[in-house]
Amino acid sequence: MTLHKTMTQPTVNATKPSRTARATEAAARAKYKVALVEDQPDVRVSWAKLINSFPDFACVFTCATGEEALRAIPAEQPDVVLMDIFLPRMSGIETTVRLKALLPQTQVVMLTAMADQELVFLALEAGADGYLLKRTKPADLRAALLDVLGGGVPMTSQIARRVIESFRQKAVVRDESAKLSIREEQILLQLSQGYSNKQIADKLELSIDTVCTHLKHVFNKLHVRSRTEAVVRYMASKSPLQKPPEAP
């Protein structure tokens, strides 16, 4: 009698992910995380879509304001933040100063429609790690993101030259900021936290006119023309071990 050997198919565990699925999940986990701060909805959507099209990057968070960025981005722990310079209310430069204090290891790259050297340089003084024009080509954007993560600084040679010159001027800036009064430093601290003149006056129990007078003196001493520039120059003049005086 001939015995026929019955071949049985192996049982497949439906709950166990396939090798392809596991590879896809691993690749997703390996992607660099990017947060995007841009107030124009169409630009925000298109840039997020572009970032997600790169094989090694994922846009994990987008928002339209600096205030929202400071509330939400620290929890996301992104590798890179793309930050528009021109934001409503709190500017991208002011947001960068405060965000870098919360996430010193996160790379912040400024986005700008125009290559305004003064603004870009101010952003770099604020702690930005590079800048990109909004008309940057997709391939160049990916290259710039990889560059900044590898320790590079996306910028033009003209801006790089200004950065070098700034090191020569830093000692002068430190000397000028050392001449600020305690009250002037307290007002600058409040400015760096995004408070208006009226809010500063209320917190320090001063009149608005007195706050404005102090600010005028600060502008003259630091050789600046705006609130943002004053905050950035002052914070840049401080060593990591120095703390601005707290308000009484």
Protein Blocks (a to p, Z undefined) as FASTA:
>chain_A
ZZddddddddddfklccfklmmmmmmmmmpccdddddfblklmmmmmmmmmmpmkbccfb
dcfbfklmmmmmmmnopabdcddfbaghiafklmmmmmmmmmmmbccddddfbdcfklmm
mmmmnopabdcdfklcfklmmmmmmmmmnopacddfklmmmmmmmmmmmmmmmmmmmmpc
fklmmmmmmmmnopafklmmmmnopafklmmmmmmmmmmmnopabfklmmmmmmmmpcfk
bccdddZZ
